[in-house]
């Protein structure tokens, strides 16, 4: 987050509107990153490291063979079943 203000000691500092840093510190956005954005990034990293698609992981979840946490399994199921 970028702070702005006028005093030298920073006592009147406040967040600059429209500037948010991603959880990994690599990207900027004009909207705050949500919990779902973070989960999507975790899922993407996991799938990329295991060379799987989201559909493949969904099938593993249904077969009860997925190694993902419950939180991320629930996220994948909700995304796939929304389609």
N, C-alpha and C positions, 0 to 999 in steps of 0.2 A: 504494500500500500504506500502511496506517496502522500506525504503530509505537506500542507502549505500553511502559511501564516505570515505575520509581519514582524513579530518581536524577535530579537536576537537570541533570547533564551528559550524560545519555542513554547512559551506558556499559552499562546493563543493558537497553537497548531490544530488543524483539523484535516480530515481526509480530503484529498482532491477529488472532485466529482468525476466519475466516469473512468477512473484508472484503478484496475484491480490486477494483482499479480496471481498467476496460477499457483496451485499448491506445490508444484515442483520448482517454481521460481524461474521457469524458462519462457513463459508467455505473458502477454498483457491482454486485458479485455476491458470493454466498456461496461460490462455487467459482472456482478460478483459471481464467483464460482460456487455452485451449489453442491450439496452432498451427492446428488446424482451425477454431476460432472466428475467428481472424484471417483465414484464407483465405476463409471464408464472407463476412466483412465486405468484403474486397477485391473478391470476385466480385460481391456485391450492389451495391457502389458503381459498379463498371464497367458492370454491366448496366443500372442505373438511369440512368447518364449517357448510355448508348447506346440507351435505350428498347427493350431486348430482354428476353425471358424466358430462363430457363436452358435450356429446350428449343431455342429459336432459336439460342443460342450453341453448344449441343451439335451442332446440325446444321451450323453453320459449322465447328466443329472437325472433324467427319467429312469435310467438303468441303475441309479444309485452308485455310480462309479466315479463321480466327479470328486476332485480333491480340493475344490474351492470352498471357502467359508460359506456358511448358511446365508449370510447377508448378500454375498455376491451371486450365489446360486439363485436366490429369490429375485435379484435384479435381472439376471439373464432370463429366467422364466417369464417375468413380467414383460420384458421387451419382446421376446419371441411370441408370446401369446397375444400381444397387442396387434401384431401384424395380421 
